[in-house]
Amino acid sequence: MAEAQNLRYLDAAHVNGDGVCLSGLRIESEAERKLGELNGLIVEPGARRLRYFVVEAGKARYLMPFDIICFDPQHRALRVMAEPDPHSWQEFDPQAYGEFGDEDLISAIFAQPAA
């Protein structure tokens, strides 16, 4: 994992695509069981990479690696591609990540592509 100091939290309410806001997007298992809702993203601006989804499940928030999740357009949900073990989820610590800001946007726009 990249060091947390290089990672930023981006609130899902600030991410829109084709008129759809990502905030509150349902996260489901392969069996279509609701696991939670999308709360935010952990990104590495300088590398232009999404690292984790922040999933709100009840009163807690957890990190889920983005590479185990795909978008299910039919259900307008994010689907975990393997049945997850909730005990293995890493709890999200907002103090560990800075907020995504203007400098991060500039860094992402002008970053050199990864080799």
Steps between C-alpha positions, in 0.01 A plus 500: 500500500620853428581698811192667648673838475476471120133404510203735518136458598248622243139519615276307259256794498763692300529233230248513216487327165230524234281688747527227765646577842696210650406583858283229652549259210408154623783247555387138456645151521486266201185357657346852486515537879542863605835560668476876537508825305780690332618781723824606335813411308864472602713623211869549432496828302862499378460149357145568373378188676193400692613279790193432717127553526382624838190297582255605767343198669278592791689744723846393379702575187737253338758494222444264208765465229359637177628204295255255657196710407327555166207718396170318437309738269185287504463544877683836517723357771861413568542123526777324693626228265565245776297435813675729750598418855382801704748407776787569260388853415733776611318771693528844342694748715431852368801634694734285286414677173498863395199647324527517120557867417607741228869402517403135458293587195796685344725204585259256334460713188870558443646174635721301269338173389623194688765306310 
